[in-house]
Amino acid sequence: MKISVFGLGYVGVVTAACFAREGHTLVGVDVAPAKVDLVNRGHTPIIEEQIGEMVAEAVAQKRLQATTDTVAAVAETDLAIVCVGTPSRADGALDQRHIEQVMQQIGAALRTRTRPFYVVVRSTMVPGTMRGLVLPVLEKASGRKAGEGYEVAIHPEFLREGTSVYDFYNPPKIVVGERVSGAGQPVLALYGEKFVAPRVACSLETAEMVKYCDNLFHAVKVTFGNEVGQLCQALGVDSQQVMEIFCSDTKLNISPKYLRPGFAFGGSCLPKDLRALLSVARGLHVSLPMFEGVLPSNRQQIDRAATAILGLGARTAGFYGLAFKSGTDDLRESPFVELAERLLGKGMSLRVFDEHVRVARLVGGNRSYIEEKLPHLAKLLVEQPESLGECDLIVLCHQAPVEHVRQWLQAGRKIYDLTGRRDWAGQTGFASVV
């Protein structure tokens, strides 16, 4: 395929050199004549392992050339990959001028084009930019709606400086955000059978957010490791060994566990252990701002759910589940107990079904906690989940059987889900915390 790459910075040069090696013909486009000149002489404008020889090889084989002429690049190619920078402004927002300028130029070049064209964005952009900026600018500049002679997609990159060529050929995933279903297939088709990775076509906004999700998590991981290291150093503990052991656990620690959007955490361990180590850190005068923010963030999840539920206008609510997680009767620091307490305080009537919770069987700290938080729990508990159907609203704290949810919805009951399931999303009467 004939491909133009807009922006000969880090991502653009790597993308152009790698696709050229895969047999495609590339035209690099940049506003800086110095970069264009370097590429046309077979030199790389960036420092990256293997890229120097790859650019020289592609230019020698006439698979890569560069230009400052947008109109010529669009005329000579069938697909554009936009890799221009989106730097930060002083207020932290993205400076999108380069994206806007490139889209205006490409759109203007599309006005007289008769053959189909594809515009693929690799630049990192906040969710909503494709639909809110890229599409309107392209449509205005070209005089045509997307789908009328051209199509668009967003194709986030997951390249690390220093290992970008390896990452290109060994991607963790290949993601394409498409405007309409099936429109992302030409992008996925650029990657042959040698590229072994999950291939995902999704909405434009999902693809935009996936890139940010990756980077946010990487930032959190670095900060997590550093804050653990600071505390270990103050305690005289070998932080490297601690983290080696921590990372060896791929069943819970380095895994999808605990990474699904849902509700607040609770139980007898996580809140208590966070408070304990923060207390130790304060005693040692060690600042751990990320860890210090975890419990307040967790409380905000409960605040958010309480506000949303109260806003639904129900007078009676039925809780399906109350223990901090299903399969246990442990009510200690359960976020659902906290939520129930808040709703009761606002005058809402509650009924609670939890197959494992029996007040008479609660002992020790578990009993003490519930006697303090919900002293009248015995009066709230019902024996059968069907009894919740008499309430105006049912709050799913634990995952309920499909038949129960279906019956409640058919009976016109509102359902508020705290479990993060997607089975009933979009159905009348169904709402979710995420």
Summary of the structure (lengths in Angstrom):
residues: 434
radius of gyration: 27.6
end to end distance: 41.0
largest distance: 82.4
contacts: 1348
relative contact order: 0.07
helix: 45%
strand: 14%
